[in-house]
Amino acid sequence: MTSNTVAELLAQKTKTEKVSVKGWVRTFRANRFIALNDGSTLNNIQCVVDFENFNENLLKRITTGAAIHVLGELVESQGKGQSVEIQVKELEVLGDSHPVDYPIQPKKHSFEFLRKNAHLRTRTNTFSAVMRLRSSLSFAIHKYFTENGFYNMHTPIITGSDAEGAGEMFRVSTLDAKHPPLNEDGSINYKEDFFGKETNLTVSGQLEAETYAMSLGKVYTFGPTFRAENSNTSRHLAEFWMIEPEVAFMDLDGNMDLAEDFLKDVLNYILEHNADDLEFLEKRLIDEEKSKPQTERSPMPLIEKIKFVVDNNFKRVSYTEAIDILRNSKPNKKKKFNYLISEWGADLQSEHERYLVEKHFKCPVILFDYPADIKAFYMRLNEDGKTVRAMDILFPGIGEMVGGSQREERLEVLKEKMKALDIPEEELWWYLDLRKYGTAVHSGFGLGFERLVMFATGMGNIRDVIPYPRTPQNAEF
């Protein structure tokens, strides 16, 4: 007999003579009521045992965390809280769980404790809801791009280039760490390394994606990226996932349109398909924030916040206009910002981005035309010679969600920019080739997937929206 999932059984709401379900015990009360969960839904199904008909030693093995197989009859529930329950006819313990040792007891656990038990934390309601939402968002992203004529490409994870120019990269090498081969000047001879040159884990698939956009038209990558940034914050990971579309013949306006449409579409998908999980996480967030002062609470409940992004047009504002707003803002004048805005050219911080979204415009904001000095070399220089065709999308509660630009398609201008930043032409000869053979306007953006999952789940720490976080001093599991 094929097993049903808990989600299927709860959706039936009608009597069924024979059902089979396998899952993990959440609780076992009064030697009679088993709350069973199999990960298919937030909700448990109640399995009612007539203990007089079962062996006492078998019942003793039904402990929190144990894996069991239940055969029985699906009936209308007598108790409150569920519409159907299973009258258990047969019961098998598939895997015991030691009641004293099992870390995920039916009580409240701190997120810090659960990070130390990340291999078991999806057995809690919060983390099972977060990871189902992560999975739905991932599917919605592939669905959106496929339906809009994009091709998915897999860019290299090991690379010889630093796309961002930030230099915070993990080195990949097979050389003997204690006795590496040396050149005459004492430097390491990477010609003897596996790839014959210095290589690193990728910080972005963008440059390679551009090469495919310039032949396939519309492409996107969705893969792991790595930053060796020694940053122990609630917003940074050393390993995370990035979504990076690149489109030929598209300018910055088209790029902003694409990013806005994409974000609304994937968030709308989870509103339609993950209602239970969102409602649970919204309630969790409201309960958690009760102990916080009003000023530190979320400006709106979770589902309302997601709908706010889906239903509102994003406000498009130039960087120059944003600087004027920030310079004249109350928190700047009263020195409430940690980073005061005094002049044009400042790199905006999260507090500035959130002020623009949550206090000033009260809707998602797209900032564009940033100073060239604070942006990457590949962004298209504007006619004023001091700004580039870059854009960032800012969200409530998060700040920057998307960063993108129109790419510099003019060979000579790109060469000049690389020269100014000491980026050797021979390192990116293939990237320059795109500007020699059929160059054209093209654009793209990058979205850190975990930032999107944080926004969609209301989780306050990025380590709680990825299965096994990689952070400084931590590569457990």
C-alpha positions, 0 to 999 in steps of 0.5 A: 500500500502506497504511503500518503503524505500528511499534507495529502491526508489533511487536505482530504477532510473525508473519511477513508478506510485505509491510510498509510503514513510515515513520519517523525513523532513530534509528541505522544500524549496520554499514551494515546495521541501521537502528533506526527509530521513528515515535513510535507506541511507545517501541520501535524496529523493526530494519530489516535492509539487505543493503547489497550490493543498495543504492546506496552513495550512498543508504545514505550518506543514512541518518543519525540523524534522517533520515525514510525509507520502508521496504518489506520482509518482516516476519520473526522476528528473528535477533538479541536485543532484538526478536521481529520485524524487517524484511528491507528490499526497497525503501528511500526517503529522504523527508527528509535529516538533516545528520549533523553539525548534527542536535542529537539525536545517539544519546547522553545529553543534559541536560534543559536542552539538550533544552529549548533544542531543544524542537521536537526533544526528542520524538525522544528516548525520555524525551520521547516517553514523557512526551508519550504519557502526557500524551496518554493522561491527557488522553483519560482525563480527558475519558472519565471526565467523559463517562462520569459525566454531565458536560458539557464547557464552554469558559470564556473565555480573555480575561476581565475578572475575577480569579477567584483575587484574586491579581492576577498576570495578563497584560493583554490590550490593543490600545492603543498601548503607547508613547502610550496614551489617558489620562484627565484624572488621567493614568491609562490610559483603557481605555474606548478599548481593544478591550473598553472595559475592562481585560481579562486572560488567565484565571487560572481558568475556575471562576466561569464554570463555576459559572454552567453547573453551576447550570443543566446540573448537572455540568460541567467545563472543561479549558483553558489558564490563565495566571499572571504569577507571576515564579517560576522554580521547577521547579513553576511555569509562566506558561501551564498547563492546568487541569481544573475540574469544578463540580457543583450540589447537591454538598457538600464530602464529595461533592466529596472523593469525586468528586476521589478517584474521578477521580484513581484512575480516570485513573491506573488508565487509564495503568497499563492502557494505557501500560505500556511508557512507564511501565516506561521512565520508572521505569527512567530515574528509578532510574538518575538517582537512583543518584547522589543520597543516599538521603534525596533519592531517591523513596520508591518506584518510579514504577509502585508510587507510581501504584498506591499512589494507585490502591489506597489510600483517601485519608486525610481530615484537618482542617486543625486536626488537621494543624497539631497533627501538624506542630507536634509533628513531629520536623522541626518540633521540631528546626527542620528545616522551612524554614517552622516551624509555630508557630500555627494559621492558617499557610499550609502549604508543600510540605515540610509537605504532603509530610511528612503524606503520605510520613512521617506517614500514608503515603498520599494525604491530603485536608486540609479546613476551612482558615482563611478568611483563607488561602483565596479569597472564594468558599469557603463559610464554616463555622458557626465563622466562621473556617474555610471548606469548602475541601479540598486533596489531597496526593500523595507527591513532589508535595504539593498536587495538587487544590484545591477547595471547597464554594462560598458559596451564600448571597448576603449572606455572599458579599457580606460576604466580597467587601466585606472583600476590596474586590471590587466587586459591579458587577464580579461582578454575574452571579456574585451573580445565581446566589445570587439566582435558585435558589441551591443548595449546589454544589462543585468543584475545580481540578487543574493538569494538568501537576502530574498529568503530573509525578506520572505520569511521575516528571519532576522539572521541570514544564517537561519535561511540557508541549510548549513551556514558558512561564516568566519571560524565556522564550517560545521556539517 
